[in-house]
Amino acid sequence: MTWFAMEQALDRRHAAAQAAFATKDIATYHGLFGVALRYRQIDGTTISRAQLMRDVAAQFARIDRATSRFTREALRVTGDEVCETLVQTATVETRAFGFLRRIWTIERRGNYFWAVEDKELRIIRVDVLSESISASMTLKR
């Protein structure tokens, strides 16, 4: 696969991830990650795909609305190894007491390693390099 074709294939996977995140579609989101996923969080803890999906499902259950976007800083393709350095910006919204809106913005920068698994590109490893979270609360309009 050429570098350009790989970039296009990854862009399609990111579009699927964004759609799954926005619709809180845990099954589609689950399918983006490899079976043996190793996800190293900002605190150095490494979790599995099963733990990541439990965490994401719990988040999806608590939020009313979510959006996400990715900015690719770098793409390295070496043989079978594909690594992207990405910045993911996600915004999630919850409601409290029927009249308050709480909005979180999460910006996460990391290295995402991809491989073909079951004829699909899947994330097999994530190394989170930095993460920031900001929150605001407003009255519901």
C-alpha positions as CSV (number, residue, x, y, z in Angstrom):
1,M,0.0,0.0,0.0
2,T,1.4,3.4,-0.9
3,W,1.8,6.1,1.8
4,F,-1.0,8.1,0.2
5,A,-3.3,5.0,0.2
6,M,-2.5,4.3,3.8
7,E,-3.3,7.9,4.8
8,Q,-6.7,7.6,3.1
9,A,-7.4,4.2,4.7
10,L,-6.5,5.7,8.1
11,D,-8.7,8.8,7.4
12,R,-11.7,6.4,6.8
13,R,-11.0,4.6,10.1
14,H,-10.9,8.0,11.9
15,A,-14.2,9.0,10.3
16,A,-15.7,5.7,11.6
17,A,-14.3,6.4,15.0
18,Q,-15.8,10.0,15.0
19,A,-19.2,8.7,14.0
20,A,-19.1,5.9,16.6
21,F,-18.1,8.4,19.3
22,A,-20.8,10.9,18.3
23,T,-23.6,8.2,18.3
24,K,-22.2,6.4,21.3
25,D,-22.0,3.2,19.2
26,I,-19.8,1.0,21.5
27,A,-19.8,-2.0,19.1
28,T,-18.4,0.0,16.2
29,Y,-15.9,1.7,18.5
30,H,-14.8,-1.7,19.8
31,G,-14.1,-2.9,16.3
32,L,-11.5,-0.2,15.8
33,F,-9.1,-1.8,18.2
34,G,-7.1,-5.0,17.9
35,V,-7.7,-8.0,20.1
36,A,-4.4,-7.6,21.9
37,L,-4.5,-3.8,22.3
38,R,-2.1,-2.3,24.7
39,Y,-3.2,1.2,25.7
40,R,-0.7,3.1,27.8
41,Q,-2.4,6.0,29.6
42,I,-0.8,9.2,30.5
43,D,-0.1,7.9,34.1
44,G,1.9,5.0,32.6
45,T,-0.8,2.4,33.3
46,T,-1.3,0.0,30.4
47,I,-4.9,-1.3,29.9
48,S,-6.3,-4.0,27.6
49,R,-9.0,-3.6,24.9
50,A,-11.6,-5.1,27.4
51,Q,-10.7,-2.5,30.0
52,L,-10.8,0.3,27.5
53,M,-14.2,-0.7,26.2
54,R,-15.6,-1.0,29.8
55,D,-14.3,2.6,30.4
56,V,-15.7,3.9,27.2
57,A,-19.1,2.2,27.7
58,A,-19.3,3.8,31.2
59,Q,-18.5,7.2,29.7
60,F,-21.1,6.8,26.9
61,A,-23.7,5.9,29.5
62,R,-23.1,9.2,31.4
63,I,-22.9,11.6,28.5
64,D,-25.6,13.3,26.5
65,R,-23.6,14.5,23.5
66,A,-20.0,13.9,22.2
67,T,-17.9,15.0,19.3
68,S,-14.3,14.1,18.4
69,R,-11.8,15.1,15.8
70,F,-8.2,14.0,15.0
71,T,-5.3,16.0,13.7
72,R,-2.4,13.9,12.3
73,E,1.0,15.4,13.2
74,A,3.1,12.5,11.7
75,L,2.6,9.3,9.9
76,R,5.4,6.6,9.7
77,V,5.0,3.5,7.6
78,T,7.9,1.0,7.9
79,G,7.2,-2.4,6.5
80,D,4.1,-3.7,8.3
81,E,4.3,-1.1,11.1
82,V,2.2,2.0,10.8
83,C,2.4,4.7,13.5
84,E,0.5,8.0,13.6
85,T,1.1,10.8,16.0
86,L,-2.3,12.2,16.6
87,V,-4.0,15.0,18.6
88,Q,-7.5,14.0,19.5
89,T,-9.8,16.7,20.7
90,A,-13.1,15.5,22.2
91,T,-16.0,17.5,23.7
92,V,-18.5,15.7,25.9
93,E,-21.6,17.2,27.5
94,T,-23.7,16.0,30.4
95,R,-26.7,17.5,32.2
96,A,-27.3,17.8,35.9
97,F,-30.5,18.6,37.8
98,G,-32.3,19.2,34.5
99,F,-31.0,22.8,34.2
100,L,-27.2,22.6,34.2
101,R,-24.9,21.6,31.4
102,R,-21.4,20.5,32.0
103,I,-19.0,20.4,29.1
104,W,-15.6,18.8,29.1
105,T,-12.9,19.3,26.4
106,I,-10.2,16.7,26.3
107,E,-7.1,17.0,24.2
108,R,-5.0,13.9,24.0
109,R,-1.8,13.6,22.0
110,G,-0.4,10.1,21.4
111,N,1.3,7.6,19.1
112,Y,-1.3,5.2,17.6
113,F,0.1,1.9,16.1
114,W,-2.0,0.2,13.5
115,A,-2.0,-3.3,11.9
116,V,-4.2,-5.3,9.6
117,E,-6.3,-7.7,11.7
118,D,-9.2,-9.7,10.1
119,K,-8.7,-7.6,6.9
120,E,-9.2,-4.3,8.7
121,L,-6.8,-1.7,10.0
122,R,-7.1,-1.8,13.8
123,I,-5.3,0.1,16.5
124,I,-3.0,-2.4,18.3
125,R,-1.1,0.0,20.6
126,V,-1.6,3.5,22.0
127,D,1.0,5.5,23.9
128,V,-0.6,8.6,25.3
129,L,2.0,11.4,25.3
130,S,0.0,14.2,26.8
131,E,-3.5,14.9,28.0
132,S,-5.4,18.0,29.1
133,I,-8.9,18.3,30.3
134,S,-10.9,21.5,30.8
135,A,-14.5,21.8,32.1
136,S,-17.2,24.4,32.2
137,M,-20.7,24.6,33.5
138,T,-23.6,26.6,32.1
139,L,-27.3,26.9,32.6
140,K,-29.3,24.9,30.1
141,R,-30.8,27.0,27.4
